[in-house]
């Protein structure tokens, strides 16, 4: 049986299990301190959840949920999305909470919305001082889940006209944080009226988002 068939079976089983228990998988946007606009991309996660439910047969709650980085509720979510344009500050207790969430099986996707890079690299050092972000190779399985991206992370918005890069933090052999840089996936997930992206661009962004979700749910 192929890897993709196994993936489909796993996701279907997870979705049916959640429905059978009258529960849904949950994703949330990360609220952080420092003054950066953590609240950006208001329509992104509901659209991504809807897309995953359609194409991955997941059972994500499609409401726009928010969770604070230091909250115990962080552990209620299968996937945490972090975005913004500016400053980020984690307290020592928030960094510890985020680390505990990630090493316990959680998954963080950091999506640079232009200008986040110098701040998030410093703050993630508080969470994992022993780790460095590494650029993931094009043959990494995150680029070959439900959808195949032979060239890696797609370019959604131009920013500084640099190529998109996908970085990761790998802890004890597990990718627990994916960082999409110079791509801006979340803008592509938003309602079409907000950025007026073409449907092809939006589909590329949503498909890559679905790949990240699929990888996060099945990498064990």
C-alpha positions in Angstrom: 0.0 0.0 0.0 1.4 3.4 -1.0 2.3 6.1 1.5 -0.5 8.4 0.2 -3.1 5.6 0.7 -1.9 5.1 4.2 -2.2 8.8 4.8 -5.8 8.9 3.5 -6.7 6.0 5.7 -5.2 7.6 8.8 -6.9 10.9 8.2 -10.2 9.3 7.5 -9.9 7.2 10.7 -9.0 10.3 12.7 -11.9 12.2 11.3 -14.4 9.4 11.9 -13.1 8.9 15.5 -13.6 12.6 16.3 -17.1 12.6 14.8 -18.0 9.5 16.7 -16.9 11.2 20.0 -18.9 14.4 19.0 -15.6 16.2 19.0 -13.7 18.1 16.3 -10.0 18.6 15.6 -9.0 22.1 16.5 -6.5 24.6 15.0 -5.9 28.1 16.4 -4.0 31.3 15.9 -1.3 32.1 18.5 -1.7 35.3 20.5 1.6 36.7 21.7 2.9 39.9 23.3 5.4 42.5 22.0 3.1 44.6 19.9 3.2 42.6 16.7 -0.1 42.0 14.8 -0.7 38.4 15.8 -4.3 38.9 14.7 -3.5 39.3 11.0 -5.1 37.1 8.4 -8.6 36.9 10.0 -10.2 34.7 7.4 -7.2 32.4 6.9 -7.7 29.6 9.3 -11.4 29.1 8.7 -10.7 28.7 5.0 -7.8 26.3 5.6 -9.9 24.2 8.0 -12.7 24.1 5.4 -10.3 23.1 2.7 -8.7 20.3 4.8 -12.2 19.0 5.8 -13.0 18.8 2.1 -9.8 17.4 0.7 -8.2 15.5 3.6 -11.6 14.4 5.2 -10.6 15.8 8.5 -13.1 17.2 11.0 -11.6 20.5 11.9 -13.7 23.1 13.7 -14.0 25.9 11.2 -14.4 28.7 13.7 -11.6 31.3 14.0 -10.0 30.3 17.3 -7.3 32.2 19.2 -5.1 30.8 22.0 -2.5 32.6 24.1 1.1 31.3 24.0 1.1 30.9 27.8 -2.3 29.3 28.2 -2.9 25.7 29.2 -5.5 25.6 26.4 -2.6 25.4 24.0 -2.7 21.7 24.5 -6.2 21.4 23.1 -5.1 22.2 19.6 -3.6 19.9 16.9 -2.1 22.7 14.9 -1.1 26.2 16.0 -0.6 29.0 13.5 1.5 32.1 14.2 1.8 35.1 11.9 2.4 38.9 12.0 4.6 41.7 10.7 6.5 42.8 13.7 7.7 42.4 17.2 7.3 39.2 19.3 8.1 38.7 22.9 7.8 35.4 24.9 8.2 35.5 28.6 10.1 32.6 30.2 6.9 31.0 31.3 5.4 31.4 27.9 8.5 29.9 26.2 8.3 27.0 28.6 4.6 26.4 27.9 5.2 26.5 24.1 8.1 24.1 24.4 6.1 21.6 26.5 3.3 21.8 24.0 5.6 21.0 21.1 7.7 18.2 22.7 4.4 16.6 23.8 3.2 16.2 20.2 2.0 19.7 19.2 2.8 21.4 16.0 3.6 25.1 15.4 3.5 26.7 11.9 5.1 30.2 11.8 4.1 32.1 8.7 6.1 35.3 8.1 3.7 38.0 7.0 6.6 40.3 6.2 8.8 41.6 8.9 8.5 38.8 11.5 11.8 37.1 10.8 14.3 38.9 13.0 11.9 38.8 16.0 10.7 35.2 15.8 14.2 33.7 15.4 15.2 35.4 18.7 12.1 34.3 20.5 12.2 30.7 19.4 15.7 30.6 20.9 14.0 31.0 24.2 11.8 28.0 23.4 14.6 25.8 22.0 18.0 27.3 22.9 19.7 24.1 21.7 18.1 24.1 18.2 18.6 26.1 15.0 16.2 26.6 12.1 17.3 24.5 9.2 16.1 24.8 5.6 14.2 21.7 4.6 15.2 20.0 1.4 12.8 19.8 -1.5 12.4 16.1 -1.0 11.2 16.5 2.6 7.8 14.7 3.0 6.0 17.9 4.0 6.1 18.8 0.3 4.7 15.5 -0.8 1.5 14.7 1.2 -1.9 15.0 -0.4 -0.4 17.5 -2.9 3.1 17.4 -4.4 5.3 20.5 -4.5 8.4 19.5 -6.5 9.9 23.0 -6.0 9.1 23.2 -2.3 7.3 26.1 -0.7 5.2 28.1 -3.2 5.5 31.9 -3.6 2.3 33.6 -2.7 3.2 37.3 -2.2 6.3 39.0 -3.4 7.6 41.0 -0.4 11.3 41.5 -1.1 11.2 39.4 -4.3 13.2 36.7 -2.5 12.6 33.0 -3.1 10.4 31.3 -0.6 12.1 29.1 2.0 10.7 26.5 4.4 12.6 26.1 7.6 12.1 23.7 10.5 13.0 23.0 14.1 13.8 19.3 14.5 13.7 17.9 18.1 14.8 14.3 18.6 14.2 13.5 15.0 10.7 15.1 14.8 9.8 18.3 12.9 7.7 20.2 15.4 7.9 23.7 14.0 7.6 24.7 10.4 8.5 28.2 9.4 7.4 29.5 6.0 9.5 32.5 5.0 9.1 34.9 2.0 5.9 33.0 1.0 3.0 34.4 3.0 0.8 31.3 2.9 -1.8 32.9 5.2 -2.5 35.7 2.8 -3.3 33.1 0.2 -5.7 31.3 2.5 -7.7 34.5 3.1 -11.0 35.3 1.3 -10.3 36.3 -2.3 -11.8 39.8 -1.8 -9.0 40.7 0.7 -5.9 40.4 -1.5 -7.5 39.7 -4.9 -5.2 36.8 -5.5 -5.9 34.6 -8.5 -7.6 31.3 -7.8 -4.5 29.5 -8.9 -2.4 31.3 -6.2 -5.1 30.7 -3.6 -5.2 27.0 -4.4 -1.5 26.7 -4.2 -1.5 28.3 -0.8 -4.4 26.1 0.5 -2.8 22.9 -0.9 0.5 23.7 0.8 -1.4 24.4 4.0 -3.2 21.1 3.7 0.2 19.4 3.3 1.4 21.0 6.5 -1.7 19.8 8.3 -1.4 16.3 6.9 2.2 16.1 8.0 1.5 17.5 11.4 -1.2 14.8 12.0 0.7 11.8 10.7 4.4 12.3 11.4 4.4 10.0 14.4 
